[in-house]
Amino acid sequence: MATLLDSPDALRDPEQEQFRLEGWITTAPFEDLLQMQIDEAVSGRAVLRMPFTVKHSMGGGLMHGGALTSLADTAVAMAIKSVLNPGTHFATLDLQARFLAPVREGEVRAEAQVDGPHGRDFKGEARIFDASGQEVYFFSSLFRVARGQGYDDAG
């Protein structure tokens, strides 16, 4: 199965000003929009936080599942960045989510860790906790480094 990372033309042009970030381990414009904060990203682990605001809610007044998924996915990406060379291109190939409890208020915290690389692949997991410390969400994923960056295909 072909993926976006199999075609170099599918990657954005990093020379375009609107895509330049201040650092390698930092939030991108989308993560800033969701008000994510990176507390830690080192040695294949990351901790991120995000407030629950009205704009992060769904119609029933609970935190939107897409916001939780974005936080978990970003936490795993920051864990991966903590072990890759700056500028390495990679992307989520597959993810699974398990919603364990609703979030009604406060800040949520994601704790992520990765295993890899295995060839070009990283396996990642993130757990999200609500303000009381209860686990509310579990996330597992597969990320892949784009071709031509010094990582071999798993064989």
C-alpha positions as a printed NumPy array, in Angstrom:
array([[  0.   ,   0.   ,   0.   ],
       [  1.476,   3.367,  -1.022],
       [  1.468,   6.211,   1.487],
       [  2.065,   9.944,   1.256],
       [  5.602,   9.385,   2.545],
       [  6.446,   7.204,  -0.456],
       [  6.297,  10.237,  -2.733],
       [  8.704,  13.118,  -2.075],
       [  6.342,  15.411,  -3.993],
       [  3.717,  14.858,  -1.285],
       [  5.83 ,  16.659,   1.328],
       [  5.372,  20.381,   1.846],
       [  8.082,  22.778,   0.748],
       [  9.945,  23.602,   3.994],
       [ 11.24 ,  26.808,   2.433],
       [  7.787,  28.381,   2.537],
       [  7.803,  30.941,   5.352],
       [  4.417,  29.979,   6.832],
       [  5.719,  26.466,   7.62 ],
       [  8.887,  27.497,   9.454],
       [  8.858,  26.717,  13.163],
       [ 10.991,  28.331,  15.845],
       [ 12.493,  25.015,  16.917],
       [ 12.494,  21.293,  16.201],
       [ 10.471,  20.355,  19.278],
       [  7.748,  22.988,  19.255],
       [  4.076,  23.311,  18.488],
       [  2.925,  23.974,  14.936],
       [  0.117,  26.436,  14.081],
       [ -2.602,  23.776,  14.519],
       [ -1.316,  22.795,  17.966],
       [ -1.113,  26.489,  18.906],
       [ -4.737,  26.863,  17.82 ],
       [ -5.657,  24.103,  20.294],
       [ -3.456,  25.774,  22.964],
       [ -1.183,  22.772,  23.484],
       [  1.891,  23.167,  25.673],
       [  4.938,  20.888,  25.628],
       [  6.215,  20.189,  29.144],
       [  8.804,  17.6  ,  28.17 ],
       [ 10.109,  15.769,  25.107],
       [ 13.221,  13.688,  25.711],
       [ 14.527,  10.154,  25.119],
       [ 11.414,   8.906,  23.311],
       [  8.954,  10.284,  25.867],
       [  6.811,  13.435,  25.89 ],
       [  4.333,  15.193,  28.17 ],
       [  1.92 ,  17.777,  26.753],
       [ -1.001,  19.726,  28.237],
       [ -4.094,  21.345,  26.759],
       [ -6.881,  23.329,  28.433],
       [-10.532,  22.442,  27.967],
       [-12.119,  25.548,  26.511],
       [-15.556,  26.068,  24.996],
       [-13.933,  25.887,  21.558],
       [-12.647,  22.382,  22.411],
       [-16.126,  21.095,  23.213],
       [-18.728,  19.15 ,  21.325],
       [-22.447,  19.864,  21.462],
       [-23.026,  18.024,  24.734],
       [-20.506,  20.12 ,  26.641],
       [-17.772,  17.481,  26.75 ],
       [-14.271,  17.779,  25.325],
       [-14.354,  16.857,  21.638],
       [-12.755,  13.521,  20.733],
       [-10.876,  15.194,  17.895],
       [ -9.184,  17.542,  20.356],
       [ -8.109,  14.575,  22.514],
       [ -6.867,  12.696,  19.446],
       [ -4.911,  15.736,  18.277],
       [ -3.245,  16.043,  21.698],
       [ -2.327,  12.342,  21.792],
       [ -1.027,  12.329,  18.207],
       [  1.059,  15.44 ,  18.847],
       [  2.459,  13.998,  22.087],
       [  3.651,  10.879,  20.245],
       [  5.1  ,  13.068,  17.468],
       [  7.072,  15.098,  20.035],
       [  8.355,  11.862,  21.612],
       [  9.534,  10.78 ,  18.15 ],
       [ 11.145,  14.153,  17.496],
       [ 13.116,  13.705,  20.721],
       [ 15.031,  10.817,  19.101],
       [ 15.213,  11.933,  15.439],
       [ 17.557,  14.393,  13.786],
       [ 16.037,  17.87 ,  13.368],
       [ 14.28 ,  18.286,  10.035],
       [ 13.407,  14.6  ,   9.6  ],
       [ 10.033,  14.163,   7.881],
       [  7.623,  11.614,   9.353],
       [  3.867,  11.136,   9.647],
       [  1.142,   9.119,  11.321],
       [  0.208,   6.037,   9.265],
       [ -2.267,   4.401,  11.607],
       [ -3.914,   5.172,  14.922],
       [ -6.361,   3.611,  17.328],
       [ -8.175,   5.393,  20.113],
       [-10.051,   4.229,  23.154],
       [-12.233,   6.73 ,  24.999],
       [-12.332,   5.732,  28.679],
       [-14.179,   8.616,  30.375],
       [-15.6  ,  12.019,  29.398],
       [-13.735,  15.266,  30.043],
       [-16.029,  17.947,  31.428],
       [-13.611,  20.651,  32.576],
       [-10.045,  21.583,  33.39 ],
       [ -6.773,  20.778,  31.716],
       [ -5.834,  17.445,  30.167],
       [ -2.315,  15.966,  30.164],
       [ -0.919,  13.517,  27.607],
       [  1.968,  11.204,  28.429],
       [  3.505,   9.552,  25.365],
       [  6.273,   7.091,  24.656],
       [  7.633,   5.545,  21.489],
       [  9.363,   2.34 ,  20.505],
       [ 11.69 ,   2.489,  17.55 ],
       [ 12.803,   3.085,  15.024],
       [ 12.162,  -0.317,  13.524],
       [ 13.33 ,   0.362,   9.992],
       [ 11.411,   3.549,   9.191],
       [  8.625,   2.852,  11.704],
       [  7.906,   3.997,  15.24 ],
       [  5.18 ,   2.544,  17.451],
       [  3.708,   5.074,  19.84 ],
       [  1.321,   5.172,  22.757],
       [ -0.225,   8.04 ,  24.654],
       [ -2.443,   8.181,  27.688],
       [ -4.476,  11.264,  28.491],
       [ -5.441,  12.187,  32.027],
       [ -8.016,  14.729,  33.213],
       [ -7.412,  17.391,  35.88 ],
       [ -8.143,  14.877,  38.66 ],
       [ -5.559,  12.407,  37.296],
       [ -8.09 ,   9.93 ,  35.903],
       [ -7.086,   8.277,  32.626],
       [ -9.691,   9.321,  30.048],
       [ -8.158,   8.254,  26.728],
       [ -5.717,   5.681,  25.352],
       [ -4.024,   6.089,  21.954],
       [ -1.749,   3.775,  19.978],
       [ -0.185,   4.594,  16.645],
       [  2.265,   3.787,  13.902],
       [  4.442,   6.553,  12.445],
       [  6.798,   6.289,   9.48 ],
       [  9.861,   8.305,   8.507],
       [  9.848,   9.438,   4.874],
       [ 12.177,   7.661,   2.45 ],
       [ 15.699,   8.913,   1.811],
       [ 16.489,  10.133,   5.317],
       [ 18.862,   7.416,   6.489],
       [ 16.334,   4.897,   7.797],
       [ 15.943,   1.553,   6.059],
       [ 12.629,  -0.163,   5.396],
       [ 11.896,  -2.892,   7.936],
       [ 12.555,  -6.215,   6.341]])
